[in-house]
Amino acid sequence: MDLTALLRRATETPEDAISLYKTWIALNHDNPALPAAMFNLGVALSDAGDLAGAAIILRDTIRLAPSFAPPAINLGGVLERLGRRDQAIAVWTTLAKADMPITGEIIGFKTLALKQMGRLLEAANLDSAAEEALHRSLALNPDQPDAIQHLIALRQRQCKWPVLLETERLPKRTLIGAISPLSAACQADDPMFHLANAWHYCRYTIGLPPPAPMPAQIKSHGRPRIGYVSSDFREHAVGFAMTDVFETHDRDAFDIFAYDCGISTTDATRARIQRAASAWVDLNGLDDTQACRRIVDDRIDILVDLNGYTKDARTKVFAMRPTQIAVNWFGFPGTMGSPYHHYLIADEHVIPLGHERYYAEKVLRLPCYQPNDRKRLISAQSPSRQDVGLPNDAFVFCSLNGTQKITRLTFERWMIILRHVPNSVLWLLTATPDTNGRLRAAAGEMGVAPERLIFADKRANPDHLARYPLADLFLDTFPYGAHTTASDALWMGVPVLTYRGRSFAARVCSSLVHAVGLPELVCDTQNDYVVRAINLGNDRKHIAALRAHLLANRDRCTLFDTPRLVRALEDRYRDMLTDRANGCVPQPDLNNLSVYREIMLDTEPSDVELLDESAYQAMYREKLSRLSAVFPVSSDIRMWPDVRAHECFPARRA
């Protein structure tokens, strides 16, 4: 039997494939096709779950045919699944360095090996090595948007400024064009670009879904069914916040389905959600078509996307439209820019009237956009400042956000604040030793003693919450501000100072601070933010009064009033169902978004932060006018011409 005939027969069942390949290999040890047959056997063993057997046969294949690249790619994947991360990286490193004939196929395998190395190295917190692997991959082939997305995210996480570092093969225009929606929110306070970039990501990275199993149907009777889809129904910021929502929903009025698409784990947060939901459905192991079929069969009326463009999202399931109403809420701070998300849940501070133009979805508002868990666990052990390495007598500024949110402009403002508040320190969440050292070195260059930056180790959430009161004032980041981290600080009585921007991610913190009744801690300009932080850092009595206000009002303020939030949320769901009954579920208007994206590819993202709203809109209109003079741009509801978005999408208040 030749290899072609073997391949035809090997498609019957995995067991038959393995048996056929083994027989053929035993009888054809001199056949030129032997490496290909051995590789196919390794794949079959891997698919059947025999990872150890697959590793053995793939190693033998590499020894037999060192210039045959596919076995090395697969062997690395098998070793990763076996928990042998270092061995997987070693296999891919050998392939990337191997002296092979330069062909398009070989370059493709080498770039793939380097990307896989970057992913595993990052998971091991070896960020510099991961970045180097991605640079090598992009040097071989710069046309890899996914690798560029990963590279930008890595540089943000390492506080390597400028993040968008040009190279000969990667001009800034290419870097901006490939940035992911989440990284864009960290990089620029530019909601119009965020919308256009999200649309581009949806169109070209998410792409076309498989055909839907069947059209979504309208339930004819019974309670409306609300489905929440998330990969974070566990000890995660989204999971923590959503538990109280699940437990507070009116189960006499709605059936609540939780669709889990995250890692398999067992913890108290997941257990609470499982108990509170009408039904818990595990989408893991189901492909997109099967997951869509399950949601259709469950006859869900409203499907809520709690992931957006974050890790392990099932966006293609939404693209298959298993329901007639899809909602974007909480898990992703911005618009999806998709044709299949109909509503976006916000509030009047996150998306004020007139800002609807920056969102593809119809904006509906709650009293406060963010849910919170009133039953969150706090460790009974309250550490002292000495326990966590903080000086007892210092004024402690903190910003316990991920380092990807720290931009150079934000860090420069913090250093000005420290220089003007004697005996103060800045308490940050730890990153890798290299990144911590980089931030301390930057502090020294800006006239602040490096030891005034103190890093908090990562702890379980109850222990993390218990140490918050050791800080005096939380300083927000910009343009991607503190969200659940700000809520944690406020819950524990730590005031939060924020600067209100234009974009969704830059305005959430201002919403939270308003919702605890401290609007005076929301600044309108970056200069105001710096001056107010300095004044507060030199006024401990004022800080004490703010802390007392937070603790006294915690149980009755809007931010932590989960029953009020859930009642308003359920009213918004009723509004959506009314829209459906009237045949007017909103359809996203995505006109001209490719144009908006195109005109911003040559703009420095950080420059946009320094523009006020009038100058910001003028910048876009000027660019649109210049383009339209040569290539006419059709009118739209955003900035060309200026049509107030709320006139097109009437806003509903909570």
Residue pairs with C-beta under 8 A, 6 or more apart in sequence:
1 9
1 24
2 33
3 24
3 31
3 33
3 36
3 37
6 20
6 21
6 24
6 37
7 40
9 16
9 20
10 16
10 17
10 20
10 21
10 40
10 44
11 17
14 44
14 47
14 48
15 48
17 40
17 44
18 41
18 44
18 45
18 48
21 37
21 38
21 40
21 41
21 44
22 41
24 37
25 34
25 37
25 38
25 41
28 34
28 37
31 37
34 64
35 61
35 64
35 65
35 68
35 71
36 68
38 57
38 58
38 60
38 61
38 64
38 71
39 58
39 61
39 68
39 70
39 71
39 74
41 57
42 54
42 57
42 58
42 61
42 71
42 74
42 75
42 78
43 54
43 74
45 51
45 53
45 54
45 57
46 54
46 74
46 77
46 78
46 81
51 78
51 81
51 82
52 82
54 74
54 78
55 75
55 78
55 79
55 82
58 71
58 72
58 74
58 75
58 78
59 75
61 68
61 71
62 68
62 71
62 72
62 75
65 71
66 98
67 98
67 100
67 101
69 95
69 100
69 105
69 106
69 109
69 110
69 113
70 109
72 91
72 92
72 94
72 95
72 109
72 113
73 92
73 95
73 109
73 112
73 113
73 116
75 88
75 91
76 88
76 89
76 91
76 92
76 95
76 113
76 116
77 88
77 116
79 85
79 87
79 88
79 91
80 88
80 120
85 120
85 123
85 124
88 116
88 120
89 117
89 120
89 121
92 113
92 114
92 116
92 117
93 113
93 117
95 109
95 110
95 113
96 110
96 113
96 114
96 117
96 133
96 136
98 110
100 106
107 140
107 141
108 141
110 137
110 140
111 137
111 138
111 140
111 141
111 144
111 147
114 133
114 134
114 136
114 137
114 140
115 133
115 134
115 137
115 144
115 146
115 147
115 150
117 130
117 133
118 130
118 131
118 133
118 134
118 137
118 147
118 150
118 154
119 130
119 150
120 130
121 127
121 129
121 130
121 133
122 130
122 150
122 154
125 432
126 432
127 154
127 157
127 158
127 432
127 434
127 435
128 158
128 434
130 154
131 151
131 154
131 155
131 158
131 160
134 147
134 150
134 151
134 154
135 151
135 167
137 144
137 147
138 144
138 147
138 148
138 151
138 167
138 169
138 170
139 169
142 169
142 170
142 174
145 177
145 178
145 204
145 205
146 205
148 170
148 174
148 175
148 178
148 179
149 178
149 179
149 180
149 183
152 163
152 164
152 175
152 178
152 179
152 180
152 183
152 187
153 180
153 182
153 183
153 404
155 163
155 165
156 163
156 183
156 186
156 187
156 403
156 404
157 402
157 403
157 404
157 431
157 435
158 403
158 431
158 432
158 434
158 435
158 438
159 403
159 406
159 411
159 431
159 435
159 438
159 439
159 442
160 438
161 407
161 408
162 408
163 187
163 407
164 172
164 175
164 176
164 179
164 187
164 605
165 175
166 172
166 175
172 604
173 601
173 602
176 600
176 601
176 603
176 605
177 597
177 601
179 187
179 197
180 201
180 309
181 194
181 197
181 198
181 201
181 308
181 309
181 332
181 334
181 337
182 309
182 310
182 332
183 404
184 190
184 193
184 194
184 197
184 605
185 194
185 333
185 334
185 479
185 480
185 503
185 504
185 505
186 404
186 405
186 407
186 479
186 480
186 505
187 407
187 479
187 605
187 606
188 194
188 479
188 503
188 605
188 606
188 608
188 609
189 478
189 479
189 501
189 502
189 503
189 506
189 608
189 609
190 502
190 503
190 600
190 605
190 608
190 616
191 334
191 355
191 358
191 359
191 502
191 503
191 504
192 357
192 358
192 596
192 600
192 620
192 638
192 639
193 596
193 597
193 600
193 605
193 608
194 334
194 335
194 358
194 503
194 504
195 334
195 335
195 337
195 358
195 359
195 360
195 593
195 596
196 337
196 593
196 594
196 596
196 597
196 600
197 337
197 597
198 309
198 334
198 335
198 336
198 337
198 338
198 360
199 337
199 338
199 360
199 590
199 593
199 594
199 597
200 337
200 593
200 594
200 597
201 309
201 337
202 315
202 336
202 337
202 338
202 339
206 315
206 316
206 319
206 338
207 316
208 319
209 288
209 316
209 317
209 319
209 320
210 288
210 289
210 316
210 320
211 289
211 320
212 292
212 296
212 320
212 321
212 322
213 289
213 292
213 293
213 296
213 320
214 293
214 296
215 321
216 296
216 321
216 322
216 323
216 324
217 296
217 299
218 301
218 324
218 580
219 225
219 299
219 301
222 255
223 252
223 253
223 254
223 255
224 253
224 254
224 255
224 301
224 302
224 573
224 577
225 254
225 255
225 256
225 257
225 298
225 299
225 300
225 301
225 302
226 249
226 254
226 255
226 256
226 257
226 300
226 301
226 302
226 304
226 573
227 257
227 258
227 259
227 295
227 298
227 300
227 302
227 303
227 304
227 323
228 242
228 246
228 256
228 257
228 258
228 259
228 304
228 306
229 259
229 261
229 283
229 303
229 304
229 305
229 306
229 307
229 314
229 317
229 318
230 238
230 239
230 242
230 258
230 259
230 260
230 261
230 262
230 306
230 307
230 331
231 260
231 261
231 262
231 263
231 307
231 310
231 311
231 312
231 313
231 314
232 238
232 239
232 262
232 306
232 307
232 310
232 331
233 239
233 242
233 258
233 260
233 262
233 269
233 270
233 273
234 262
234 263
234 265
234 267
234 269
234 270
235 265
235 267
235 268
235 269
235 270
235 460
235 461
236 262
236 269
237 483
237 484
238 306
238 330
238 331
239 269
239 270
239 273
240 269
240 373
240 376
240 461
240 484
241 330
241 370
241 371
241 372
241 373
241 484
241 487
242 273
242 306
242 330
242 371
243 269
243 272
243 273
243 276
243 373
243 375
244 371
244 372
244 373
244 374
244 375
244 562
245 371
245 562
245 565
245 566
245 569
246 256
246 258
246 272
246 273
246 276
246 277
247 272
247 276
248 562
248 563
248 566
249 256
249 276
249 566
249 570
250 566
250 570
251 278
253 570
254 570
254 573
255 278
255 279
256 276
256 277
256 278
256 279
257 277
257 278
257 279
257 280
257 281
257 298
257 300
258 273
258 274
258 277
258 279
258 280
258 281
259 281
259 283
259 291
259 295
260 280
260 281
260 282
260 283
260 284
261 283
261 284
261 291
261 307
261 312
261 313
261 314
262 284
262 312
263 312
264 284
268 377
273 280
274 280
279 298
281 294
281 298
283 291
283 294
283 314
283 317
286 294
288 314
288 316
288 317
288 320
289 320
291 314
291 317
292 317
292 320
292 322
293 322
295 303
295 317
295 322
295 323
296 322
300 322
300 323
301 323
301 324
301 325
301 577
301 580
302 323
302 325
302 326
302 327
302 573
302 576
302 577
303 318
303 322
303 323
303 325
303 326
303 327
304 326
304 327
304 329
305 313
305 315
305 318
305 326
305 327
305 328
305 329
305 331
305 332
305 336
305 341
306 329
306 330
306 331
307 313
307 314
307 315
307 331
307 332
308 328
308 331
308 332
308 333
308 334
308 336
309 315
309 332
309 336
310 331
310 332
315 336
315 338
318 326
318 338
318 340
318 341
319 338
319 340
321 340
324 580
324 585
325 342
325 343
325 576
325 577
325 579
325 580
325 585
326 340
326 341
326 342
326 343
327 341
327 342
327 343
327 344
327 345
327 576
328 335
328 336
328 341
328 343
328 344
328 345
328 361
329 344
329 345
330 345
330 369
330 370
330 371
333 480
333 483
333 504
333 505
333 508
334 359
334 503
334 504
334 505
335 344
335 358
335 359
335 360
335 361
335 504
336 344
336 360
336 361
337 360
337 588
337 590
337 593
338 360
338 588
339 587
339 588
339 590
340 588
341 360
341 361
341 588
342 361
342 362
342 576
342 585
342 586
342 587
342 588
343 361
343 362
343 363
343 364
343 572
343 576
343 586
344 351
344 359
344 361
344 362
344 363
344 364
345 364
345 365
345 366
345 369
345 569
345 572
346 363
346 364
346 365
346 366
346 369
346 504
347 365
347 366
347 367
347 368
347 369
347 511
347 654
348 365
348 653
349 369
349 500
349 507
349 510
349 511
349 514
350 369
350 504
350 507
350 508
350 511
351 358
351 359
351 363
351 365
351 504
351 507
353 646
353 651
354 644
354 645
354 646
355 502
355 645
356 363
356 645
356 646
356 648
356 649
356 651
357 637
357 638
357 639
357 643
357 644
357 645
358 502
358 503
358 638
358 645
359 645
360 588
360 589
360 590
361 586
361 588
362 586
362 649
363 649
363 651
364 572
364 575
364 576
364 651
364 652
365 651
365 652
365 653
365 654
366 565
366 568
366 569
366 572
366 654
367 515
367 558
367 561
367 564
367 565
367 568
367 654
368 511
368 512
368 514
368 515
368 558
368 559
368 565
369 508
369 511
370 483
370 484
370 487
370 508
370 511
370 512
370 559
371 562
371 565
372 487
372 491
372 559
372 560
372 562
373 562
374 555
374 560
374 562
376 461
376 462
376 465
376 491
377 461
377 462
377 465
378 462
378 465
378 466
378 492
379 462
379 463
379 465
379 466
380 466
381 463
381 466
382 466
382 467
382 469
383 466
383 467
383 470
384 470
385 391
385 392
385 396
385 470
386 392
388 456
388 467
388 470
389 454
390 396
390 425
390 427
390 454
390 470
391 423
391 425
393 423
394 423
394 424
394 425
395 421
395 423
395 424
395 425
395 472
395 473
395 537
395 538
395 540
396 424
396 425
396 427
396 470
396 471
396 472
396 473
397 414
397 417
397 418
397 421
397 424
397 425
397 426
397 427
397 471
397 472
397 473
397 474
397 475
397 533
397 537
398 426
398 427
398 428
398 456
398 468
398 471
398 472
398 473
398 474
398 475
398 489
398 494
399 406
399 414
399 426
399 427
399 428
399 429
399 474
399 475
399 476
399 477
399 482
400 427
400 428
400 429
400 456
400 464
400 468
400 474
400 485
400 488
400 489
401 429
401 477
401 482
401 485
402 429
403 428
403 429
403 431
403 435
403 439
404 480
405 477
405 480
405 481
405 482
406 428
406 439
406 477
407 477
407 478
407 479
407 606
408 606
409 478
409 526
409 606
409 609
410 477
410 478
411 439
411 442
411 446
412 446
413 526
413 529
413 530
414 426
414 475
415 442
415 443
415 446
415 447
415 448
416 530
416 534
417 424
417 475
417 530
417 533
417 534
417 537
418 424
418 425
418 426
418 443
418 448
418 452
419 447
419 448
420 534
420 537
421 533
421 534
421 537
421 538
424 452
424 537
425 452
425 453
425 454
426 452
426 453
426 454
426 475
427 454
427 455
427 456
427 470
427 471
428 439
428 453
428 454
428 455
428 456
429 455
429 456
429 458
430 436
430 455
430 456
430 457
430 458
431 439
431 455
436 453
436 455
439 453
440 450
440 451
440 453
441 450
443 449
443 450
443 452
443 453
444 450
456 467
458 464
459 467
464 488
465 488
465 491
465 492
468 488
468 489
468 492
468 493
468 494
469 492
469 493
469 494
471 489
471 494
472 494
472 537
472 540
472 543
473 494
473 495
473 496
473 497
473 533
473 536
473 537
473 543
474 482
474 486
474 489
474 494
474 495
474 496
474 497
475 497
475 533
476 482
476 486
476 496
476 497
476 498
476 499
476 509
478 499
478 501
478 506
478 526
478 609
479 501
479 503
479 505
479 506
479 609
480 505
480 506
481 498
481 501
481 505
481 506
481 507
481 508
481 509
481 510
482 489
482 496
482 498
482 509
483 505
483 508
483 509
483 512
486 496
486 498
486 508
486 509
486 512
486 513
487 512
487 559
489 495
489 496
490 496
490 512
490 513
490 516
490 550
490 554
490 559
491 554
491 560
493 547
493 550
493 551
493 554
494 547
494 550
495 518
495 521
495 536
495 543
495 546
495 547
495 550
496 509
496 512
496 513
496 518
496 521
497 521
497 523
497 529
497 532
497 533
497 536
498 509
498 510
498 513
498 521
498 522
498 523
498 529
499 506
499 522
499 523
499 524
499 525
499 526
499 528
499 529
500 506
500 507
500 510
500 522
500 523
500 524
501 507
501 609
502 613
502 616
510 522
512 559
513 519
513 521
513 522
514 522
515 557
515 558
515 559
516 550
516 553
516 554
516 557
516 558
516 559
516 560
517 549
517 553
517 557
517 558
518 546
518 549
518 550
521 532
521 546
523 529
523 532
526 609
535 542
536 542
536 543
554 560
558 564
568 654
571 654
572 652
575 652
576 585
579 585
579 586
586 649
589 636
589 637
589 648
591 634
591 636
591 637
592 633
592 634
592 636
592 638
592 640
595 624
595 627
595 633
596 620
596 638
596 639
598 627
599 620
599 623
599 624
599 627
600 623
603 619
608 616
608 619
611 619
617 639
617 642
620 639
621 639
621 640
621 642
624 633
624 639
624 640
627 633
628 640
633 640
635 641
635 643
636 643
637 643
637 645
637 648
638 645
